[in-house]
Amino acid sequence: MLAIGSPAPDLTFEDTTGRPVRLSDHRGHPVLLYFLRSTTCPVCNRHVRDLAAHAARLAGVRVLLVVPEDRGTAAAWRARRDVGFPVLVGRGDRPHQRVGLDRRLFGTLQQSGTVLLDAAGTVRHLRAATVPTGGYDRAGVLAAVDALRTDDATGARDGTVC
C-alpha cells in the first residue's frame, strides 16, 4: 500500500484507446488518481460527477480515473457518461492491487480510493475504502490540492497533507 510522503511507483496503465500511460509521463504536474470500484457503481459515478463539478478548483491537477474493467467496457462507460477525464485500465493485470486496493470481504468487493501526487510524484493524500462512499473525500482532496498550491508558493514540503 502507498503511504503519505512516499514516492509513488512508476505505474503503467492503458487508456481507452490502448495507449500506455505512465505516472512518470505526468512528472512536473500534480496527479489525482481516483480508483473506481466499478464503472457500474452508482456511488463511484457520483464521485466522478463531483470531480467534474469541481474541475475549476482542480485546475492544474491531472485527474486520472482508474477502473477495474477491461478497455472496451471502460471506453463504452466513458462515452456513455461523457466523462471528461482520461479513463485508465490495467495492462493485463488488476490496477487497483498495484496500489494496495485489494478485494475485501471474501474477495468480492473491490476497494475504491483516491491518491494525490505532487509534481515530484510523492503521495500527498491517500484514501481507501471497501465501502464506496469512503473511497472519495471531496473536502480532503480539495484541502490537499490547496495545500499543494500553498507549498508550491512557499517552497515548503513538510509532508503533512492528509
DRENDO-982357 format. One line per field, with one value per residue (C-alpha): y, z, x; chain; residue number from 0; residue in one letter. Coordinates in steps of 0.2 Angstrom, whole numbers, padded with zeros to 4 digits. Example, Ala and Ser with C-alpha at 12.3 -4.5 7.8 and 13.67 -1.06 7.14 Angstrom:
# residues 2
yy	(-0022 -0005) $
zz	(0039 0036) $
xx	(0062 0068) $
c	(A A) $
k	(0 1) $
r	(a s) $
//
This chain:
# residues 162
yy	(0000 0018 0029 0048 0055 0040 0041 0033 0018 0022 0013 0010 0009 0009 0022 0018 0019 0006 0019 0016 0029 0030 0040 0047 0054 0067 0072 0090 0091 0086 0070 0064 0046 0040 0021 0017 0001 -0002 0008 0002 0008 0022 0030 0030 0038 0051 0054 0056 0069 0078 0079 0086 0099 0104 0105 0124 0120 0106 0117 0112 0094 0080 0069 0051 0039 0020 0007 -0012 -0017 -0021 -0007 -0010 -0008 0007 0015 0012 0019 0035 0038 0034 0045 0059 0058 0072 0064 0051 0033 0020 0002 -0011 -0018 -0037 -0035 -0028 -0009 -0007 -0020 -0012 0002 -0009 -0008 -0026 -0035 -0037 -0047 -0064 -0057 -0050 -0031 -0021 -0006 0011 0025 0042 0046 0064 0065 0081 0087 0076 0060 0060 0054 0069 0062 0045 0037 0019 0010 -0006 0004 0015 0030 0031 0030 0048 0063 0079 0091 0081 0081 0099 0104 0093 0102 0119 0113 0109 0126 0134 0123 0127 0146 0145 0131 0121 0102 0096 0080 0084 0084 0070) $
zz	(0000 -0004 0011 0013 0010 0000 -0019 -0030 -0040 -0059 -0063 -0081 -0086 -0103 -0109 -0118 -0135 -0129 -0127 -0112 -0099 -0086 -0070 -0074 -0090 -0078 -0068 -0066 -0063 -0048 -0052 -0044 -0046 -0042 -0042 -0045 -0038 -0054 -0069 -0063 -0045 -0043 -0029 -0039 -0054 -0042 -0036 -0054 -0057 -0041 -0048 -0064 -0055 -0046 -0061 -0059 -0041 -0048 -0062 -0065 -0057 -0069 -0064 -0070 -0067 -0065 -0067 -0064 -0080 -0097 -0110 -0120 -0105 -0099 -0117 -0118 -0100 -0104 -0120 -0112 -0097 -0106 -0094 -0097 -0088 -0095 -0090 -0087 -0085 -0081 -0094 -0091 -0073 -0059 -0057 -0040 -0032 -0038 -0025 -0012 -0016 -0014 -0015 0003 0011 0004 -0012 -0018 -0015 -0025 -0014 -0021 -0017 -0020 -0022 -0024 -0030 -0030 -0045 -0039 -0038 -0019 -0011 -0003 0000 0001 0005 0003 0007 0004 0005 -0010 0000 0009 -0006 -0010 0001 -0008 0007 0009 -0009 -0011 0005 -0001 -0018 -0009 0002 -0014 -0021 -0004 -0003 -0021 -0017 -0002 -0007 0009 0008 0026 0021 0032 0019 0023) $
xx	(0000 0006 0009 0008 0026 0032 0036 0023 0029 0030 0014 0009 -0009 -0018 -0031 -0047 -0038 -0025 -0011 0001 0000 0014 0014 0031 0023 0015 0030 0030 0012 0001 -0009 -0026 -0029 -0047 -0049 -0067 -0074 -0083 -0090 -0107 -0105 -0118 -0108 -0092 -0101 -0107 -0089 -0084 -0098 -0092 -0074 -0080 -0091 -0075 -0064 -0061 -0054 -0044 -0036 -0018 -0021 -0021 -0036 -0035 -0049 -0044 -0057 -0055 -0064 -0057 -0053 -0069 -0080 -0070 -0072 -0091 -0093 -0083 -0093 -0110 -0106 -0097 -0083 -0071 -0056 -0044 -0050 -0037 -0036 -0023 -0012 -0016 -0017 -0028 -0023 -0030 -0020 -0004 -0008 -0014 -0033 -0037 -0054 -0061 -0075 -0070 -0063 -0080 -0079 -0066 -0059 -0060 -0048 -0041 -0022 -0015 0003 0013 0023 0038 0027 0026 0010 0002 -0016 -0022 -0039 -0045 -0061 -0071 -0087 -0088 -0094 -0077 -0066 -0068 -0067 -0070 -0066 -0050 -0045 -0048 -0039 -0024 -0024 -0025 -0010 0000 -0003 0002 0018 0022 0020 0031 0043 0038 0037 0033 0023 0008 -0005 -0018) $
c	(A A A A A A A A A A A A A A A A A A A A A A A A A A A A A A A A A A A A A A A A A A A A A A A A A A A A A A A A A A A A A A A A A A A A A A A A A A A A A A A A A A A A A A A A A A A A A A A A A A A A A A A A A A A A A A A A A A A A A A A A A A A A A A A A A A A A A A A A A A A A A A A A A A A A A A A A A A A A A A A A A A) $
k	(0 1 2 3 4 5 6 7 8 9 10 11 12 13 14 15 16 17 18 19 20 21 22 23 24 25 26 27 28 29 30 31 32 33 34 35 36 37 38 39 40 41 42 43 44 45 46 47 48 49 50 51 52 53 54 55 56 57 58 59 60 61 62 63 64 65 66 67 68 69 70 71 72 73 74 75 76 77 78 79 80 81 82 83 84 85 86 87 88 89 90 91 92 93 94 95 96 97 98 99 100 101 102 103 104 105 106 107 108 109 110 111 112 113 114 115 116 117 118 119 120 121 122 123 124 125 126 127 128 129 130 131 132 133 134 135 136 137 138 139 140 141 142 143 144 145 146 147 148 149 150 151 152 153 154 155 156 157 158 159 160 161) $
r	(m l a i g s p a p d l t f e d t t g r p v r l s d h r g h p v l l y f l r s t t c p v c n r h v r d l a a h a a r l a g v r v l l v v p e d r g t a a a w r a r r d v g f p v l v g r g d r p h q r v g l d r r l f g t l q q s g t v l l d a a g t v r h l r a a t v p t g g y d r a g v l a a v d a l r t d d a t g a r d g t v c) $
//
